[in-house]
Amino acid sequence: MSTAAYRIVENARLDARNTFGVQATAPLLVEVADASALPDLFGKAMPDDCPALVLGGGSNLLFAGDPAGVVLALTAQRIGIRDDDGARAIVRADAGVGWHDLVLWTLGHGLCGLENLALIPGTVGAAPIQNIGAYGVEVCDRIHAVEAFDRPAGAFVRFAAADCAFAYRESLFKRDPGRYIVTAVEFALSRTPALKLDYAGIGEELQAMGIDGTPRASQVAEAVIRIRRRKLPDPALLGNAGSFFKNPMVAAAVAAGLQAAHPGMPVFRAGDADTRKLSAAWLIDQCGWKGHRDGDAGVAESHALVLVNHGHATGAQLLDLARRIAASVRERFGVAIEPEPRIIGARW
């Protein structure tokens, strides 16, 4: 079944729609080319109580089983400047736009602010849901507004950034995944660079590129791209979803006790004076998991946070490995680590 605005496919294979490359099948896949069709789609083509999973680039989920109900893929690709006073611009992008494509588009139009987030896989629609972040920047710092379809209300809504309940890898949209379908995002970007260069590795990479003095935003993006390509496996060559675990947050007193017991443990200040962020990669590495492999399910040799599919691992096998990694960290350090990707078809 198809219209100009959407296309419905039954029993759709999802192997090529998730970056782990694991096998999964959707009972119904709906490709939505025009978000304005969502009220009609949910009002007529699908039952009101039908579960719906919004699938972007498939880079932040693990299919441990087949999804129930409908899988939605928003495919619109528009990017445009809505407001520009010469110093600051509001850029609006459809949810289906590739995230890295947006970063390159903004840099090409002389706009700064997203350069530290270059080469993150996925789509624009997923960015506010997960509140993606890298190299000292979180996307919530750049978001102006989020447009979404409120499924129970059958209406489109618009949230200012302050109303999105953003936190570390969290948002209003992630906490209530069955309610809101993000359709577009607006970003507030500057024409005057305010570069964030203090994150470990960026300065060294710029020096290796032969860049002295103040770099351009595009050069910062290139440095980030080079670092990411060196540290993280390409999903097109080795199935993965990037960092699989969140960095755990603990009380400052707990962090101090852990550092006393493990002097090499990295500890970072977090959102408030009483909270510290630990490195999940360090914790996992200390437990000996980097480069580990069970059949085709494994951990990347280059980065302890990255689970990989060497070819034919199932989502259930990858999930079992992730659970064992988390259990070993809890046993050794008394710290719980949680998955960053959304797990479909099973409980964590």
ZAMARGU-4260 file (C-alpha; in steps of 0.2 Angstrom, whole numbers, plus 5000, padded with zeros to 4 digits):
<rodrens>
0) 5000/5000/5000 | 5007/5017/4996 | 5002/5035/4993 | 5012/5050/4988 | 5015/5054/5007
5) 5019/5036/5014 | 5022/5018/5008 | 5018/5002/5018 | 5028/4986/5017 | 5023/4970/5025
10) 5036/4958/5033 | 5050/4970/5029 | 5068/4964/5033 | 5078/4977/5044 | 5095/4970/5042
15) 5101/4984/5032 | 5092/4997/5042 | 5102/4994/5058 | 5120/4997/5060 | 5123/4981/5070
20) 5117/4972/5054 | 5107/4960/5064 | 5092/4951/5057 | 5075/4957/5062 | 5058/4958/5053
25) 5045/4971/5055 | 5027/4966/5053 | 5024/4983/5045 | 5036/4995/5039 | 5029/5013/5035
30) 5041/5025/5025 | 5034/5042/5028 | 5040/5055/5015 | 5029/5069/5022 | 5026/5071/5040
35) 5010/5080/5037 | 5002/5063/5033 | 5005/5056/5051 | 4987/5061/5057 | 4979/5052/5043
40) 4991/5037/5044 | 4987/5035/5063 | 4969/5040/5061 | 4965/5028/5047 | 4979/5016/5041
45) 4984/5010/5058 | 4974/5005/5074 | 4975/5018/5088 | 4984/5005/5100 | 4996/4999/5088
50) 5014/5000/5094 | 5026/5011/5083 | 5045/5011/5083 | 5052/5026/5074 | 5068/5020/5065
55) 5081/5033/5059 | 5098/5027/5054 | 5097/5012/5065 | 5113/5017/5074 | 5106/5018/5092
60) 5096/5002/5094 | 5099/4984/5096 | 5086/4971/5089 | 5087/4957/5101 | 5071/4951/5093
65) 5058/4957/5080 | 5049/4973/5084 | 5030/4972/5088 | 5018/4983/5078 | 5024/4996/5065
70) 5041/5002/5061 | 5041/5020/5055 | 5055/5028/5044 | 5053/5047/5041 | 5062/5050/5025
75) 5060/5069/5021 | 5077/5077/5018 | 5074/5096/5019 | 5086/5108/5027 | 5084/5127/5027
80) 5088/5143/5036 | 5072/5150/5045 | 5079/5166/5052 | 5096/5174/5050 | 5101/5191/5058
85) 5119/5190/5051 | 5127/5184/5067 | 5115/5170/5072 | 5104/5158/5061 | 5090/5146/5065
90) 5092/5131/5054 | 5078/5118/5052 | 5081/5101/5047 | 5068/5086/5044 | 5070/5071/5055
95) 5075/5060/5040 | 5091/5070/5036 | 5107/5061/5040 | 5116/5069/5055 | 5133/5071/5048
100) 5125/5078/5032 | 5117/5092/5042 | 5134/5095/5051 | 5143/5097/5034 | 5128/5108/5027
105) 5129/5120/5042 | 5148/5122/5040 | 5146/5124/5021 | 5135/5139/5025 | 5147/5147/5037
110) 5138/5142/5053 | 5147/5136/5068 | 5141/5125/5083 | 5139/5107/5077 | 5158/5104/5072
115) 5162/5094/5088 | 5147/5082/5083 | 5154/5078/5066 | 5152/5060/5060 | 5140/5054/5073
120) 5129/5041/5064 | 5110/5042/5063 | 5098/5055/5058 | 5092/5072/5064 | 5076/5065/5072
125) 5086/5054/5084 | 5098/5068/5089 | 5086/5076/5102 | 5079/5060/5108 | 5096/5053/5114
130) 5103/5071/5117 | 5118/5065/5107 | 5135/5072/5112 | 5154/5071/5109 | 5170/5080/5112
135) 5163/5091/5125 | 5147/5096/5116 | 5129/5090/5119 | 5116/5094/5105 | 5104/5101/5118
140) 5116/5116/5119 | 5113/5120/5100 | 5094/5115/5099 | 5082/5130/5097 | 5066/5119/5096
145) 5059/5102/5092 | 5044/5098/5081 | 5035/5082/5084 | 5018/5073/5082 | 5009/5069/5098
150) 5001/5053/5094 | 4988/5052/5108 | 4982/5069/5104 | 4983/5067/5085 | 4991/5084/5084
155) 5008/5092/5080 | 5017/5101/5094 | 5032/5111/5096 | 5044/5111/5111 | 5057/5125/5115
160) 5073/5117/5120 | 5070/5122/5138 | 5054/5111/5138 | 5063/5095/5131 | 5069/5089/5148
165) 5086/5086/5142 | 5099/5077/5152 | 5114/5066/5149 | 5108/5055/5135 | 5090/5058/5140
170) 5075/5069/5135 | 5057/5070/5136 | 5055/5060/5120 | 5066/5046/5126 | 5056/5044/5142
175) 5040/5043/5133 | 5044/5034/5116 | 5027/5029/5112 | 5020/5046/5112 | 5030/5058/5102
180) 5037/5056/5084 | 5050/5069/5081 | 5047/5077/5064 | 5060/5091/5063 | 5073/5100/5073
185) 5078/5118/5074 | 5096/5123/5078 | 5103/5140/5084 | 5120/5142/5076 | 5132/5156/5075
190) 5142/5164/5061 | 5155/5169/5074 | 5165/5154/5080 | 5165/5149/5099 | 5175/5134/5097
195) 5177/5121/5111 | 5194/5114/5110 | 5198/5108/5128 | 5191/5090/5126 | 5206/5078/5126
200) 5213/5074/5109 | 5206/5089/5099 | 5221/5100/5102 | 5233/5086/5098 | 5224/5081/5082
205) 5224/5099/5076 | 5243/5100/5079 | 5245/5084/5070 | 5236/5092/5055 | 5248/5106/5055
210) 5236/5119/5061 | 5243/5133/5072 | 5233/5147/5080 | 5215/5148/5080 | 5207/5134/5069
215) 5191/5136/5058 | 5176/5127/5063 | 5178/5116/5048 | 5195/5111/5054 | 5189/5106/5071
220) 5176/5095/5062 | 5190/5087/5052 | 5200/5084/5068 | 5185/5076/5076 | 5182/5065/5060
225) 5200/5059/5060 | 5199/5054/5079 | 5182/5045/5077 | 5188/5036/5061 | 5204/5030/5071
230) 5195/5025/5087 | 5178/5018/5081 | 5175/5005/5068 | 5165/5009/5052 | 5148/5001/5054
235) 5148/4998/5035 | 5163/4987/5038 | 5160/4980/5055 | 5143/4981/5063 | 5141/4992/5078
240) 5131/5005/5086 | 5145/5016/5092 | 5147/5018/5111 | 5136/5004/5119 | 5137/5010/5137
245) 5133/5027/5145 | 5147/5034/5156 | 5140/5031/5174 | 5136/5045/5186 | 5140/5043/5204
250) 5141/5053/5220 | 5157/5063/5223 | 5161/5053/5238 | 5159/5037/5229 | 5170/5043/5215
255) 5183/5048/5228 | 5183/5031/5236 | 5185/5022/5219 | 5199/5033/5215 | 5208/5029/5231
260) 5206/5011/5228 | 5210/5013/5209 | 5222/5027/5207 | 5222/5027/5188 | 5203/5029/5187
265) 5197/5044/5177 | 5184/5055/5185 | 5176/5070/5178 | 5165/5083/5185 | 5147/5082/5180
270) 5131/5092/5181 | 5132/5097/5200 | 5145/5098/5213 | 5140/5082/5221 | 5140/5071/5205
275) 5155/5064/5196 | 5156/5055/5179 | 5166/5039/5177 | 5173/5032/5161 | 5163/5017/5156
280) 5177/5013/5143 | 5190/5012/5157 | 5180/5002/5168 | 5176/4989/5154 | 5194/4989/5149
285) 5200/4985/5167 | 5189/4970/5167 | 5198/4964/5151 | 5184/4965/5138 | 5193/4975/5125
290) 5195/4964/5109 | 5185/4950/5117 | 5175/4939/5105 | 5162/4925/5107 | 5158/4919/5090
295) 5153/4934/5080 | 5148/4944/5095 | 5163/4954/5102 | 5170/4970/5108 | 5181/4981/5097
300) 5199/4980/5098 | 5201/4999/5097 | 5188/5004/5110 | 5181/4995/5125 | 5164/5004/5124
305) 5160/4997/5106 | 5151/4980/5104 | 5153/4973/5087 | 5145/4961/5075 | 5159/4951/5066
310) 5147/4944/5053 | 5132/4934/5059 | 5129/4938/5078 | 5111/4939/5083 | 5105/4953/5093
315) 5102/4941/5107 | 5120/4936/5107 | 5126/4954/5108 | 5114/4958/5122 | 5120/4943/5132
320) 5138/4949/5130 | 5133/4966/5135 | 5125/4959/5151 | 5140/4949/5155 | 5151/4965/5153
325) 5140/4975/5164 | 5140/4961/5177 | 5159/4961/5178 | 5160/4980/5180 | 5147/4979/5194
330) 5156/4964/5203 | 5173/4973/5202 | 5169/4991/5205 | 5152/4991/5212 | 5146/5002/5198
335) 5131/4999/5187 | 5133/5003/5168 | 5118/5005/5157 | 5116/5003/5138 | 5115/5018/5127
340) 5106/5011/5113 | 5088/5006/5114 | 5085/4987/5115 | 5071/4981/5105 | 5063/4964/5108
345) 5070/4960/5126 | 5073/4968/5143 | 5090/4974/5149
</rodrens>
